[in-house]
Amino acid sequence: MLTASVIGAGMGGNASLKALADSPHYDLRAVADISEVARAQVRKRFAGVDTFGDWQSLLRACPTDVVVVSVPPALHRPAVMDALELPLRGILVEKPLGHCLADGRAILNAIRERGLPICVPHGLLVRTTPRKVLAHVAAGDIGQVQLIEIRCTGWDIINAGIHWLDFCMTALDSPNMDHVMALCDTSSRTYRDGLQVETVAATYAVARDGTRIVMQTGDFVDIGRPGRDTLMRLCGDKGTIEFWPWSEGYRIVNADHPGGADLTPANLEVRTPHQVHLDNLALQIDAGTTDYTIAEDSLKALEICDAAYRSSFHQCRVNLPLGEFVPPPARDWHPGQPYAGKGGGRNGRQLSGTP
């Protein structure tokens, strides 16, 4: 069995704790969290597990084969780098990989340099209904996907959008993204999971093949479907699929179902999504292999999240890759205001060539 420890006992950390305890592949040894309340809850649920007030103490006193990093995103990078000082055999890093692309890339690069398998537990990739949706897309059942629409209430671009955008990367076969435009209203000064986030936001991401992703997030978003808090709609040139992440069932309209059909595939998976991912990590460790596909797609999703926030902050289109983005100078140009005939610019009636 692989010895394992968990850094952070919040929502994601608790999901990993249960998964590790239930999995036949792992021996859960230790947990670190700054909250004594959280540590007491861990001791109550998992007898014999050592608890620590910080990850540095855990890593010194109880090194393990596998470390789960489940602290707030802004702390992922230092926690991962400290964990990598151990002779690890594998690592789980919660999503998003970091609070920004630079941190996420540094984390993944450091893990790859050590040849370690990594687990990024995106639950949609292993749940029954989303996997069925992905199978429809891969089989061409709705033709070439041209648009993915996302509506999500009670959440934000970075904390939940990372899930939806990662799913998009998988559905679209890890496309090369071209640019992102976004607008974030911040009037409520909302914060969530240690990060400042939007009150409401609209994100528009375009792949180089022309596929569009349109996502609305925020504290209160009208989903248009009573009882649902998230909607994803994939529009192809031969049909559409609508489903509701974390719920069972989906609706498909295509040649086989011209009037539309509501389908609910049988869920035969008894493990939690975190356990599925951790079991897959154990299989990689046992086989001596590494598969960075999920981590790389997660990093692409993080790039879109980071680009969206930069687009809103700088009020401009952000061309990808993000590493080449240079913020523009302040502009004295206000769409919708009368043009005075001076101040430069270009005549929109006489466009020629390419941008």
Helices and strands as residue ranges (DSSP letters): E 2-7, H 11-22, E 26-32, H 36-45, E 50-52, H 55-61, E 66-69, G 73-75, H 76-83, E 90-93, H 101-113, E 118-119, G 123-125, H 128-138, E 145-152, H 161-171, E 177-185, E 191-192, E 195-196, E 200-207, E 212-218, E 230-236, E 239-243, E 250-253, E 261-263, H 273-287, H 293-314, E 318-319, G 322-324
